Amino acid sequence: MDKVVGTAAEAVADIPDGATISVGGFGLCGIPSVLIAALLEAGTKDLQAVSNNAGVDGWGLGLLLEAGRLRRMVASYVGENKEFARQYLAGELEVELTPQGTLAERMRAGGSGIPAFFTATGVGTQVAEGGLPWRYDDAGNVVVSSPAKQTQVFETPEGPKEFVLEHAIVADFGLVRAWKGDRHGNLVFRDSARNFNPLAAMCGRVTVAEVEELVEPGEIDPNQVHTPGVFVHRVVELTPEQAADKRIEKRTVRPR
């Protein structure tokens, strides 16, 4: 039951080229930066990443982008990362833009064994009708676009309403960062880090968690557990220096 591994390098060593990884975090809050750095050091390439965003230039998933290790992103936001936008528009990276709530539910569904679900989000737009540019060529022409999705009308309290079918996401590996975790893999997230980390953990077939504070089993109140250990397969304890190394996505100051 002890899921602690010695190093981040050991924890990601078996992630193969071409794997799909779900990555937790919201902006730069709660991203598994140590595991991402270990994956970069391992040289793993041709990855598909599922994450709310792709970090920023020089940090988080932005490091894998800059090294050309990502072939595809499934994300809801491309802002704050100039290299992400550049690669997408230059035809170097395929990007499946997904509404944020839909992305979250696709990941949750994947972890819950639900293959697909209907949602009202995107009905009447290219999200449902298809045609969203997923990949450009180097001349700016769309070479891969999103397919049309199945829609269906359901009765609602407001009357008949159209919904669009979205498929669940199941990743080969999930990479997350927790504020606290125990040796059995039970995790607690803090504040905004709780937005996508539990979902990234759920939808990974093999999930690796880096934890800022490692405690013994029983020390976390079961009522406080956000992600049960059943979803977590490996735990990496961070050093105090690693735990404290957190970046600010956008620093805003005011004159004195």
Secondary structure, 3 states (H helix, E strand, C coil): CCCEECCHHHHHCCCCCCCEEEECCECCECCCHHHHHHHHHHCCCCEEEECCCCCECCECHHHHHHCCCEEEEEECCCCCCHHHHHHHHCCCCEEEECCHHHHHHHHHHHHHCCCEEEECCCCCCHHHHCCCEEEECCCCCEEEECCCCCEEEEEECCEEEEEEEEECCCEEEEEEEEEEEECCCCEECCHHHHCCHHHHHHHEEEEEEEEEEEECCCCCCHHHCCECHHHCCEEEECCHHHHHCCCCCCCCCCCC
